[in-house]
Structure formats: structure tokens, C-alpha cells
């Protein structure tokens, strides 16, 4: 069985120089001592449709209020606790 081994998020800058969330997941492979890593970035879209997810921005002066550290903290402190150990099969 394949299980989520780790989940870690960080704040990165996208191609337009704006903060975005990057998440990295490692999973235990079917073979012993084999892990796979997956990484994805969720940049904001240029256009906003009514069905798009709402972005969680930090506000304040950092990156003119566009920082995503609060979202990163949510992933690292809350969401990862729910997902690490979950079976993927």
C-alpha cells in the first residue's frame, strides 16, 4: 500500500513575482525503502471566475498584503496532520 509520508508547504514567488503556495508530498512506494516526491505550485489566475476558490492572502505590508504565509502555516500545521499516513490506494 502507498501512504503519504510527508507534506510540506512553502511560500514561493510565481512567474510574475507574486507569492504563491508550493507543496511537496512524499509517498512511501510499494517497495521497501522507496519514496517518491511530488511538488506543485498554485499560482493565482489572471482572471477570476465565480467558481474559482477564494485565495487566502495575509494582508499587512509584506508583499503589499499578498503574502501566503497563513495558507502555508495551515498546510504545515493542520492539513498535513490529517493527510500524513493516509493510504492512497
C-alpha positions as a Markdown table, in Angstrom:
| # | Residue | x | y | z |
|---|---|---|---|---|
| 1 | Unk | 0.0 | 0.0 | 0.0 |
| 2 | Unk | 1.2 | 3.5 | -0.8 |
| 3 | Unk | 0.9 | 6.1 | 2.0 |
| 4 | Unk | 1.6 | 9.8 | 2.3 |
| 5 | Unk | 4.9 | 10.1 | 4.2 |
| 6 | Unk | 5.3 | 13.8 | 4.4 |
| 7 | Unk | 3.6 | 17.0 | 3.3 |
| 8 | Unk | 5.4 | 20.4 | 3.4 |
| 9 | Unk | 4.3 | 23.7 | 2.0 |
| 10 | Unk | 6.4 | 26.9 | 1.5 |
| 11 | Unk | 5.8 | 30.4 | 0.1 |
| 12 | Unk | 7.5 | 31.0 | -3.3 |
| 13 | Unk | 7.3 | 33.7 | -6.0 |
| 14 | Unk | 5.5 | 32.8 | -9.2 |
| 15 | Unk | 6.5 | 33.9 | -12.7 |
| 16 | Unk | 5.0 | 37.4 | -12.1 |
| 17 | Unk | 6.9 | 37.8 | -8.9 |
| 18 | Unk | 3.8 | 37.3 | -6.7 |
| 19 | Unk | 3.7 | 35.0 | -3.7 |
| 20 | Unk | 2.2 | 31.5 | -4.2 |
| 21 | Unk | 2.0 | 28.3 | -2.3 |
| 22 | Unk | 4.2 | 25.4 | -3.2 |
| 23 | Unk | 3.6 | 22.0 | -1.7 |
| 24 | Unk | 5.8 | 18.9 | -1.7 |
| 25 | Unk | 4.4 | 15.5 | -0.9 |
| 26 | Unk | 6.5 | 12.3 | -0.4 |
| 27 | Unk | 4.9 | 8.9 | -0.5 |
| 28 | Unk | 6.2 | 5.5 | 0.5 |
| 29 | Unk | 6.5 | 3.3 | -2.5 |
| 30 | Unk | 5.3 | -0.2 | -2.8 |
| 31 | Unk | 8.9 | -1.4 | -2.5 |
| 32 | Unk | 10.6 | -1.1 | 0.9 |
| 33 | Unk | 12.9 | 2.0 | 1.3 |
| 34 | Unk | 11.5 | 3.6 | -1.9 |
| 35 | Unk | 9.9 | 7.0 | -1.7 |
| 36 | Unk | 8.5 | 9.3 | -4.4 |
| 37 | Unk | 8.3 | 13.1 | -4.3 |
| 38 | Unk | 5.7 | 15.3 | -5.9 |
| 39 | Unk | 5.7 | 19.1 | -6.0 |
| 40 | Unk | 3.2 | 21.6 | -7.2 |
| 41 | Unk | 2.7 | 25.3 | -7.1 |
| 42 | Unk | -0.7 | 27.0 | -7.0 |
| 43 | Unk | -0.3 | 30.5 | -8.6 |
| 44 | Unk | -3.3 | 32.8 | -8.7 |
| 45 | Unk | -5.0 | 33.1 | -12.0 |
| 46 | Unk | -5.1 | 36.4 | -14.0 |
| 47 | Unk | -8.9 | 36.2 | -14.3 |
| 48 | Unk | -11.3 | 35.4 | -11.5 |
| 49 | Unk | -14.3 | 33.3 | -12.3 |
| 50 | Unk | -17.2 | 32.9 | -10.0 |
| 51 | Unk | -16.4 | 29.2 | -9.4 |
| 52 | Unk | -12.7 | 29.7 | -8.5 |
| 53 | Unk | -11.5 | 29.0 | -5.0 |
| 54 | Unk | -11.1 | 32.0 | -2.7 |
| 55 | Unk | -7.5 | 32.9 | -2.1 |
| 56 | Unk | -6.1 | 33.3 | 1.4 |
| 57 | Unk | -3.8 | 36.3 | 1.5 |
| 58 | Unk | -2.0 | 37.6 | 4.6 |
| 59 | Unk | -2.8 | 41.3 | 4.3 |
| 60 | Unk | -0.5 | 43.8 | 6.0 |
| 61 | Unk | 2.6 | 45.3 | 4.5 |
| 62 | Unk | 4.6 | 42.2 | 3.5 |
| 63 | Unk | 4.4 | 41.8 | -0.3 |
| 64 | Unk | 1.7 | 44.6 | -0.3 |
| 65 | Unk | -0.6 | 42.2 | 1.6 |
| 66 | Unk | -0.3 | 39.4 | -1.0 |
| 67 | Unk | 1.8 | 37.0 | 1.1 |
| 68 | Unk | 0.5 | 33.5 | 1.6 |
| 69 | Unk | 2.3 | 32.5 | 4.8 |
| 70 | Unk | -1.0 | 32.0 | 6.6 |
| 71 | Unk | -2.0 | 29.5 | 4.0 |
| 72 | Unk | 1.4 | 27.8 | 4.2 |
| 73 | Unk | 1.0 | 27.5 | 8.0 |
| 74 | Unk | -2.4 | 26.0 | 7.6 |
| 75 | Unk | -1.0 | 23.3 | 5.3 |
| 76 | Unk | 2.0 | 22.6 | 7.5 |
| 77 | Unk | 0.3 | 22.7 | 10.9 |
| 78 | Unk | -3.3 | 21.5 | 10.2 |
| 79 | Unk | -3.8 | 19.8 | 6.9 |
| 80 | Unk | -0.6 | 17.8 | 6.9 |
| 81 | Unk | -1.6 | 16.2 | 10.3 |
| 82 | Unk | -4.8 | 14.9 | 8.6 |
| 83 | Unk | -3.1 | 13.6 | 5.4 |
| 84 | Unk | 0.2 | 12.1 | 6.6 |
| 85 | Unk | -0.3 | 8.4 | 6.9 |
| 86 | Unk | -3.3 | 8.3 | 4.6 |
| 87 | Unk | -3.4 | 5.4 | 2.2 |
| 88 | Unk | -3.5 | 6.4 | -1.5 |
| 89 | Unk | -4.7 | 3.0 | -2.9 |
